[in-house]
């Protein structure tokens, strides 16, 4: 293979794993980001996305010599948008170069020289996003969205960010038959996106007549029982409300376990306690099945938009087999090394923080009102500070409008808090903040807010 000679500023095609090559530019990495050990690699910023990654040199090709070749083999809409962003970048760079050249020529003729325009640098975000915007990229964006490689110095649980779907212009659906059990707030959006991306999906829901008809119209097949779905499919996902529902789905009459055969894959996406995951992994693998846990972080809206964050643990080969499915349903995915149950632990911690934060925001809004302050002004100030986020803005606006339509059920975030507190107790770790928040959610449930959005915790403070 010919040696690739690259330097900062070069345009390239970068390949991440099994995904198609994507246009990018070699840039300087952040000062605090260490270069991966091993083979030579370059830090690449990809066009049409906000993704950055370390790419091994053998996975890189110069942009211009391979442009026509890449365009022929990649036809996705996002891919074309990325190529358009490259052309716009080149056009702007050429135009600014020409301006600089013209200014220099005028200077040589004795005319007053205009200040040269800046050539586009590697931090010119608009070119990489494929459009212009007056709004800067958020500094609060998770580093795991931008980086391919995340290293842990502890030597214990390691995390590796999967290739973001944002850089995969066209998803090639797996040829494996997919099953999906549970069509609630999260599951419905997931199935819809799996179908949109061309996957063959068989669905089952406890109340079939209520949820399944729409998906059958979109091309899904209907399974009569969980056992039948598993027996018909190569990979079966489940997404249900709590540990009891997850156990019943597997161990109950006509349950998953009755359909498991050697080689069948079962992916548990429900947010449950690690003990439940360990139990389910044991019974699935005892029948020759393959097991992965993959709980998701997000909401109904993010599920509908295919922007969930998937946190997986268990059998790595199953995680890889689920690649196209995870691309369809999420913006990124993580695989946590170690035993099954680690993803459940991580998700409970994440939801513990989110639930506690939501309760604190509700407490702040009600305290503002009680002290004669404008709740809208409180929100406006909050959204201009360091805690600004889409989550804060949307939840607070919903509270002020009295809109508690569920995007993430209050009863489910309370369940997650309860499980996180129990997990803390099991390792003798105090969780006083979560415990306090849990009591507020329990009060909200007592006020008949269980089936409203988690932001309805606000009502626990005003009654």
N, C-alpha and C positions, 0 to 999 in steps of 0.2 A: 504494500500500500504506500502511495506517495506521501511524503511528509507534508503536513499542513503547517504553513508558516503564518501565524496570525499576530496581530497587535491590537492595542486598544483603539476602538473606533471602527474596526473592520465589520462589515456586514456578513452574516453567515446563515447557514441552515443548521439548526441544532436539533438533535434527535434525543428524546427522552424515553427510555425503555422501549415498549412496543409501539409507541404512538408515532404518527407521521412526522417527518422533519418540519420544523417551523422557523419562519424568518426571525432573526434577531440581530443584535449588535454586541460585540465584545466590549465590555465596560469594566471600569475599576470596581472591585467588590467593596462593600462597606468596610471601614477600617477595623471594626470589631469582629469581622467574620473570617474565621480561619479557613485556609484552603484545605480541602480534603487530602488525606494521606493517600499515597499510591500513585496511580498513573497521572500524567500531565493533563491538566484541564484548564478551562477558561471560564470566567464568569460572564454569562450572557443574559441580556435583557431582551425579552421577546416582544415583538410588535403586536398591536391589537389586544394586548393584555397588560396586566400589572405584574406579570410573573418574572422572576429572576431565577437563575439556577447555575450551579457549577456543572459544566458539561465536559466530559472527557474528550480529548482532542480527536480520537478516532470517530466520535459521533458528530463531528463538525465538518461542514463543507463551505467553501467560499460562496457567497450569494450569487454573484452575477454569472459565473460559468455554469451553474446548476439551476438557474431560475426556470428555464423552459421545461426542464425535466421534472422539476417539482410541481409546477403548475399542471402538468399533464396527469400526474398521478394523484393529486389532491384536489377535490372539487367542492369541499364543504364551504358553507357560507362564511363561517368565522375565519377559515383559512383565506378566502378571497379578501375579506376585510383586512386581514393582517398584511397581505401583499399590497393592497391599496395604501395601507399606512406606510409601508416601505417606500412606495413610489412618491407619496406626498412628502415624506422625509427627504428623499433625494431631490425632489423639486425645490423644496424650501432651502435646502443646503446649497444647491446650484445657484438659486436666485440670490442668496446672500453672498455667495462667493463672487458672483458677477457684480453685485453692488459694490463690494469691496474693491474689485478690480477697476470698476469705473471711477470710483472715488480716487484711487491711486493715479489713474490716468489724468484726471482733472487736476490733481495736485501738481503733476509734472508739467502741466501747461500753465502753471502759475495761478490757477484758480484756488479759491478757498476750499480746503478739503473738508468734506463732511465726516462726521465721526463714523468709523467703520461699524457695520452691523455685526453682531455676534453670530458666529457660525454655530449651528445647533450642537449642543454638547450632550453628553450621555444622560444628563438629568432633565432633558427636554421631554417632560411627561406626555405632552399632547401628541407628539409624533408616535410614541409607542402605543398610546391608547387608540390611535386611528381616528382622531378627531380633535377639535379645538374645544377648550373649556377654560373659563375664567376661574374655576374652582380647583384649588390644588388637591393633589392626592392626600388623603388623610394620613397623618403621622401615626394614627392609632391602629392602622391596618395590621393584623397579626403577621408576624414575621414568617409564620408557617405558610401563609398564602403566597409569599413571594419567593420562598426558598425551597429548593428540592432537597437539600441535605441539612439535617439537624443532628448534631452530635451531642451525646450525654457523656459527661466526664465521670459519672458515678459508677459506670460499669454495670448497673442494674438494668432497670427497664429502659430500653432504647426506643426512640421514636423516629420514624422516617416518613416524611411527607410524600404522599403519592403524587403522580403527575396531575396537575390541575386540569379539570375539564376545559378551563378557559383557553388552554393552548392546544386543545385537540379539536380542530375545526370540524371534523366529521367523525362521528362515533360509529365504529363497525360493530354491530350487535353480535354477541356470542351466538354460536350455532347450538348452544345448549338450551334445553327447554327449561323455562323459568316458572316457578310457582310462587304465589304470594298469598299469605294468610293474614287477614286483618285489614279492613279498609276503613279505618278511622281517619282522624284529621291528618295524620302523617302518612299513613299507608296509601290513602287515595291519591295524593299527589305523586308519591313514588311510582305507583302503578301506571298512572297517566303518562309520566315521563318515560318509563320503560317501553310502553306501547308506542309513543311518539318516535322513539329512537329505533324502532323496528324489532324489538324483542318479541318472542313468542311467549305469552304469559297466560298461565292458568290461575284463576283467582278463587278464593273461598272467603266467605265472611259469615259470622255467626248469624246475622240477619240477612240472608242472601237476597231476598226480594227487595230489600231496602237499598243495598249498596251495589250489587253486582251488575244490574241491568245496564247501567251507563257504560261500564267497561266492556261488557259483551258487545254493545253497539260499536265500540271503538276497536273491536277485534280480539278481545280477550276470550279465553275459554273458561267454562265454569266447572269447578270441581265440586262434587257432592259432599265430600268430607275431607278433613285434613289428610287422612291416610291416602285417599284417592289422589289428591294433588301431589303428594310426595311420591307415590308410586308412578305417576305419569311424568314427573319432571326430573331433571338432573340436579338442579339447584332450587331449593325452596327457601324463601324468606318468610319471616313472620314479624309482625309488629302489633303487639297488643298492649293492654293498659298497665298491667302490674304482674308481680311474681306469680300470683295464683292463676291468672289467665294464661301466663306462659307455660306453667306446669300442666294445667288442664289440657292445653292444646297439644302437648306432646304425650302426656301419660293417660289422658282420658279416653273414653270410648271412641272408636274410629279415629284415634289421634295419630299424630305424626309417627310415633314409634311403630305403629302397625304397618306403616308404608315404607319404613326404612329398610333398604337392602344394601349390601356392600357397594361402596362407591357413591351412594347418594349423598348429596351435600345439604346440610341444614344450616341456615344463617339466622341467628336470633338478633333482631334489631330492636327489641323492646328494651326500655331502660328499667333494669331490675337489679337486685342485689347480686354480688359475686357468688354467693352460695347457690343461688338458683342456677346461675350459668354453669358452675362446676358440676352440679347435679345433671343438668341437661346434656352437657358435653359427655359425661360418663355414660349415660344411657344410650345416646346416639352412637357413640363410637363402639359401645359394646355389641351393637348390631352390625358393625362394619361400616357404619356411616362416617361421614367427614363433617367436622363441626367448626363453625366460625361465629363469634359474637361480633356484632357491628351496630351498636346503638348510634343514634344520630343526634346531633345538636342542631336545633333550629325550631321552626314553627310551621303552622299550616301554610302560610304564605311562602316561606322559603322552600317548603316541600313542593308546592305547586310550581315554583320557579326553577326547580332543579338546582337549588343552591344550598342544600344541606351540607353539614360537615360530618363525615363518617369516621368513627373511631373503632377500629377493629382489633381483635386479638384471637388467638387460637391457631388453626392450621394455616400456615402461610400459603400453601398451594391453593387452598380454597379462596383466600383473599385475592390471589392472582387470577383465578378463574372468574371471579366476580368483577373484574376490572371494568368491562363495558357497562355493567349494571351500575356500578358506583359512579362512573362518568355521567350516566344518564340522570341519576338522582341527586348528585351533589357537586359542589364546586371544588372540593378536595377531600382526600381521605388519608387517614393515618393508620399505620399498623404498629401496634405496641407489642414488643417482644415479650416472651415469658408465657406464663400459664393463662389458660382461659379464665376469665374473671377480671383480668387487668383492665380491659376496656370498660367493664361495668364500674370498676372503681374510679376510673378517670371520669366517666360520664356523671357519676353521682357527685363528684367534687365540683365539676363544672356547673351542674344544675343547682347544687347547694349555694354556690356563689351567686348565680343568677337569681335564684329565689330570694336570697337574703337582700340582694341589691334592690329588687323590685319592692320588697316590703319597706326598705329604707326610703326609697323615692316616694312611696305612698305616704309615709310618715312625714316626710318633708313637706309635701303638698298640703296635708291637713294642718300641720303646724303653721304654715304660711297663712292659711285661711284663718286659723284661730287667733293669730296675732295681728290680723288686719292687713296682711300683705297680699298683693295680687298673685294668684297662682300662675297666671300667664306670664307675668314678669319673672317669677321664680324660674319657670321653664325656659324663658328666653335667655336668662343669665346662665342657667345650667348648660344650655346647648351651645353657648359660646366659650365655655371653659374646657378644662381638661377631661371632664367626664362626658363630653358631647359624643353622641352615638345615635345611630338610627333607632336602636332599641329604646333609648331614653325618650327620644322625640315622639316615636309612635305610641308608646305606652302612655306617656303623659297626655298627649293630645286626645287619646281615646278616653282617658279618665275625665278630662275637662269637658268632653263632649257627651259623657255618660254612655259611651259605647263599649260594652263589655262582651261583644261577640267573640267567642273563643278562637284564639289563634294558638294558644297552648293552655289546656284546661288547668284551672286553679287546683282541682283535686289531684292532678298529676304532679304538679310542682310540689305540692304538700307531701305527696307520697315520696318524691325524690329527697326532700329534706329529711323526712323520717328515716329513710334508708341510709342517708349519709350520716345522720347522727348515730344510728346503730353501728355503722361501719367504724365510726370514730371510737365508739365504746369498745368495740372488739379489739382494738389495738391500744386502748387506754389513752386515746388522744381527745382532749377537750374540744367541744364545738359549741361554745356558749352563744355565739352570734347566730348560728343556724338554729339552735334550740329556741332562741327568742323569736326568730322569724317564724319558726314552725308553729308557735303558739298563736301568732297573729293569723296565719293561714287557717288554723283550726277554728278560730273564732269566725273567720269569713265563711268557712264551710257550715258552721252552725247557723249562719245567716242566709243559708240556702244559695251560696255562691259557687258551689262545687263545679257546676257545668258552665260557668262563665269563664272568661279569660283570667289568667293569673293576675292581671292588673286590677281585678275586682277585689283584691286584698285591700284596696283603698277603702272599701265599704266597712271593713272591720274597725276603722278609725272614726267613722262618722255615725255609728249606731251604738 
